[in-house]
Amino acid sequence: MLETVQTCMKSSVMGKKMKITCVGGGTIGSSWALIFALKGHEVTIYDVSDDVLINSNDRIRTWLKLLLKKGFIERKQIDQTIGKINSTLSLNDAVMDADHIQESVFENLNLKKKIFDEVSLLVKPSAILASSSSGLSITEIQKVAKRPERCIIIHPINPPHLIPLVEIVPGKKTSPEVVNSVYDFMLRLGKIPIIVRKQVPGFVFNRLAAALWREALNILDEGVATVDDIDKVVYAGMGLRWAIMGPFLTYHLGGGEKGLEYFIHHIHPTFSKCWKSMRTWTVAPRAIAEKAVEGVKQMNLVKEKSYKELVEWRDDKLIELVKLLFDQRVSEDKTS
Ligand SMILES: NC(=O)c1ccc[n+]([C@@H]2O[C@H](COP(=O)([O-])OP(=O)(O)OC[C@H]3O[C@@H](n4cnc5c(N)ncnc54)[C@H](O)[C@@H]3O)[C@@H](O)[C@H]2O)c1
């Protein structure tokens, strides 16, 4: 892990400044704009209305203030970063000079195809067209693009400016050169990229999340534990280890001196009993979903804080964790 972070730091010093366009300035598009601009790239945000663009700008300012408060950036970086971000309602103006397009419009296949079709006709041949899609097929999306080999998914995790992981998903026609270049670019941004080598629904992050989520709902439904207590198991138990290592290393250590092999042969029977007793529905039964929604309404934190306050509370804690674990302070770029 340390090596990865050191690589991030080293490569961030070597990158050249690019022109980057964020198509869609919602939650994810605005966060991408912040990430790019903090590293000194020229950013343009394109969206469909002035109101959305104003909201996007406000959001970015709020995040910058939080980064300043938490010591991630210096005061002067606020104006410098804002100065790197323009916005426009003209798609042509937004993309014609861009080196990299990061599309973050609604998660809708037809809309994304329409955008990739239009944008690919307007951009320069060398531009990379990346989608933030959480699970659509890039092989399908790239079919409509003029240069399918330059299309790819870069899936961030919300909130992208705080969570280092990104999943890079090439389509059937994406060129290896584009995969490598996007991978290096993400390292230079201070992200921790993985490459999803086969197209599967949900990539890696959401597949793992889906497995845990189904079991959390089942445990609730069977009356084994309450919403509050299931959440506690994750944040006060599993999650603490997961913040420093994944399941493979966790269970390697769980096997004692003999490691993962011992774990698989001697401790797996307990897991086998769990797997045998688990329900495997593929659409959340309505009654279970209702229990979950009701349970969340009863949580003290949800009763005490508004949605906005909860997001601030989460980001405040996330930022402390990221500082502790990754030391990704966004200092001034040495190349500028
Ligand atoms: N929110 C998350 O947790 C999350 C995490 C990772 C990836 N994603 C993915 O990122 C993408 C965006 O998600 P979001 O949460 O930011 O959504 P959002 O609703 O906050 O923002 C979407 C934006 O797209 C704009 N838009 C819609 N049609 C457009 C068009 N034709 N041209 C330009 N802009 C248009 C909307 O005006 C809006 O501002 C989705 O593909 C989503 O799956 C979301």
The ligand as an SDF file (V2000), in Angstrom:
LIG
                    3D

 44 48  0  0  0  0  0  0  0  0999 V2000
  -23.5170    9.1660   -7.0130 N   0  0  0  0  0  0  0  0  0  0  0  0
  -22.7260    8.1000   -6.8320 C   0  0  0  0  0  0  0  0  0  0  0  0
  -22.6010    7.5550   -5.7330 O   0  0  0  0  0  0  0  0  0  0  0  0
  -21.9090    7.5930   -7.9950 C   0  0  0  0  0  0  0  0  0  0  0  0
  -20.6950    6.9220   -7.7380 C   0  0  0  0  0  0  0  0  0  0  0  0
  -19.9170    6.4990   -8.8260 C   0  0  0  0  0  0  0  0  0  0  0  0
  -20.3680    6.7080  -10.1300 C   0  0  0  0  0  0  0  0  0  0  0  0
  -21.5530    7.3260  -10.3390 N   0  0  0  0  0  0  0  0  0  0  0  0
  -21.9870    7.5390  -11.7310 C   0  0  0  0  0  0  0  0  0  0  0  0
  -21.7110    8.8800  -12.0940 O   0  0  0  0  0  0  0  0  0  0  0  0
  -22.7020    9.3330  -13.0320 C   0  0  0  0  0  0  0  0  0  0  0  0
  -23.3390   10.6100  -12.5120 C   0  0  0  0  0  0  0  0  0  0  0  0
  -23.9240   10.3640  -11.2610 O   0  0  0  0  0  0  0  0  0  0  0  0
  -24.2860   11.5530  -10.2680 P   0  0  0  0  0  0  0  0  0  0  0  0
  -24.5550   10.9250   -8.9480 O   0  0  0  0  0  0  0  0  0  0  0  0
  -23.2990   12.6590  -10.3790 O   0  0  0  0  0  0  0  0  0  0  0  0
  -25.6750   12.0620  -10.8780 O   0  0  0  0  0  0  0  0  0  0  0  0
  -26.3510   13.5110  -10.7160 P   0  0  0  0  0  0  0  0  0  0  0  0
  -27.7970   13.3050  -10.9300 O   0  0  0  0  0  0  0  0  0  0  0  0
  -25.8940   14.1640   -9.4630 O   0  0  0  0  0  0  0  0  0  0  0  0
  -25.7230   14.3330  -11.9290 O   0  0  0  0  0  0  0  0  0  0  0  0
  -25.9790   14.0560  -13.2600 C   0  0  0  0  0  0  0  0  0  0  0  0
  -25.8230   15.3400  -14.0480 C   0  0  0  0  0  0  0  0  0  0  0  0
  -25.9180   15.0390  -15.4340 O   0  0  0  0  0  0  0  0  0  0  0  0
  -26.5420   16.1740  -16.0340 C   0  0  0  0  0  0  0  0  0  0  0  0
  -27.0650   15.8160  -17.3470 N   0  0  0  0  0  0  0  0  0  0  0  0
  -28.1510   15.0590  -17.6430 C   0  0  0  0  0  0  0  0  0  0  0  0
  -28.3020   14.9920  -18.9790 N   0  0  0  0  0  0  0  0  0  0  0  0
  -27.2870   15.7010  -19.5170 C   0  0  0  0  0  0  0  0  0  0  0  0
  -26.8960   16.0120  -20.8560 C   0  0  0  0  0  0  0  0  0  0  0  0
  -27.5970   15.5570  -21.8890 N   0  0  0  0  0  0  0  0  0  0  0  0
  -25.8020   16.7720  -21.0250 N   0  0  0  0  0  0  0  0  0  0  0  0
  -25.0950   17.2410  -19.9710 C   0  0  0  0  0  0  0  0  0  0  0  0
  -25.4180   16.9760  -18.7030 N   0  0  0  0  0  0  0  0  0  0  0  0
  -26.5030   16.2240  -18.4810 C   0  0  0  0  0  0  0  0  0  0  0  0
  -27.6190   16.5660  -15.0500 C   0  0  0  0  0  0  0  0  0  0  0  0
  -28.0990   17.8850  -15.2930 O   0  0  0  0  0  0  0  0  0  0  0  0
  -26.8750   16.4110  -13.7260 C   0  0  0  0  0  0  0  0  0  0  0  0
  -26.2370   17.6120  -13.3450 O   0  0  0  0  0  0  0  0  0  0  0  0
  -23.6700    8.1670  -13.2170 C   0  0  0  0  0  0  0  0  0  0  0  0
  -23.3130    7.4220  -14.3350 O   0  0  0  0  0  0  0  0  0  0  0  0
  -23.4740    7.3520  -11.9510 C   0  0  0  0  0  0  0  0  0  0  0  0
  -23.7910    5.9880  -12.1120 O   0  0  0  0  0  0  0  0  0  0  0  0
  -22.3330    7.8130   -9.3110 C   0  0  0  0  0  0  0  0  0  0  0  0
  1  2  1  0
  2  3  2  0
  2  4  1  0
  4  5  1  0
  4 44  2  0
  5  6  2  0
  6  7  1  0
  7  8  2  0
  8  9  1  0
  8 44  1  0
  9 10  1  0
  9 42  1  0
 10 11  1  0
 11 12  1  0
 11 40  1  0
 12 13  1  0
 13 14  1  0
 14 15  2  0
 14 16  1  0
 14 17  1  0
 17 18  1  0
 18 19  2  0
 18 20  1  0
 18 21  1  0
 21 22  1  0
 22 23  1  0
 23 24  1  0
 23 38  1  0
 24 25  1  0
 25 26  1  0
 25 36  1  0
 26 27  1  0
 26 35  1  0
 27 28  2  0
 28 29  1  0
 29 30  1  0
 29 35  2  0
 30 31  1  0
 30 32  2  0
 32 33  1  0
 33 34  2  0
 34 35  1  0
 36 37  1  0
 36 38  1  0
 38 39  1  0
 40 41  1  0
 40 42  1  0
 42 43  1  0
M  CHG  2   8   1  16  -1
M  END
$$$$
